[in-house]
Each structure stands twice: as C-alpha cells, then as structure tokens.
Amino acid sequence: MISSAVCTDVLVSEETSNGALTRFQTQLLDGYDLRILQALDKAGVTQIITDDGDYVTVPGIKVFTANSGAIAAAKSKGKLLVR
C-alpha cells in the first residue's frame, strides 16, 4: 500500500502532466500508475509491494508481488529474485 502522504505530494500541473505523458510513451502504465510513480519518485521510494503487474515495466524500482503474470515475465527475462 502506498501512503496517502506520499501521493498527496504530487500536484497536477503542466510540469507533472508533461512528465507523465513523456513516461507514458516509454512505459506500459495507465494514468493512475503514472501519477503514483511520480509520487514515489519524489519521495525517493525504489521498492514497492503491489499486485499490479504494470510496475514490472518500470526501470529502477524493485517490485515485490504475488502476481503470477508478473512473476512469469520476470522469470523469462532473468530478473526474478526469490527470497
């Protein structure tokens, strides 16, 4: 779960909207995920727990998940770490 305090730190502005649109061109994320990712970046968060498989497309973050599709994709790309 992402803290609401983290998410409220990103205001909708021309700058944040342009940043989200730029990221949208290179990463398979929807609008909500883009905004959440901006908040995570601003807060310096690099590790997340989620069942949303979209986050495995984001470079520079470590995703902890039980999502079988995300796990299969990570395994096929040699990026799966098992703890």
N, C-alpha and C positions, 0 to 999 in steps of 0.2 A: 504494500500500500504506500502511496506517495502522500507525504504530509501536506495538508492543505496550506500550511505556512509556506512551503516551497512553491506551490502552484500559484499563490496569490502574488508572488514577486514579479511575475511577468505581465506587464500591461500590454493591451492591444494598442499598437501604434503602427505607423508606417514602417518604422525600422524593424519591429518584430515580425510584422506581416511579410515584409520583403525577405527577411531571414528564413521564415517558414517556407515561403514559395521557392527560394533557392534550394533549400534542403529537400523539398518535395520532388524536385527534378532528379535527385540522385538516390533517394531512399524510399523504400516501399512503406510509407506511413500515411495514415489519414490525418485530417486536420487536428483532431483531438490529440493524437500521439505527437504531432509536431509541436504543439503548444506545451505539452507535458515535457517533451525533450528539451525545449528551450528553458523551462524552469529548472530541470535537472542540471543542465549545463551551467546556468547562472549560479546554482547552489554548489557546484563542484561535485555532484554525485556521479560516480562512474560505475556503480554496481546497483542492479535493480532485481527485485523479485516480481515476476509477472507471469500470467498465463497467456499474454498477448504475444503471439509469435512474430509480429511485425518488428519487434525490437531487436531480433537477431540480425536484422539487416543494417543495424547502426554500428559503424566502426567506433572503437574507443570506449565501449561500455561492456561490462560483463553482466550477462543475463542468467539468473537462476530461475529455472522453470521446471514444471512437470508436463508441459505441453508436448505431446508425443510428436507432433509435426515439427516443432522447433528442434527437438532433440534429434530426430532423424536427419534434418537438414544440417545441423552442426556436425553430426557423426559423418555424414557423407563428404563434408568439406574438411574433415580432420581437425575440427575446432572443438570437439566435445571433451570436456573435462568432467570426470566423475569423482565425486567426493564420497 
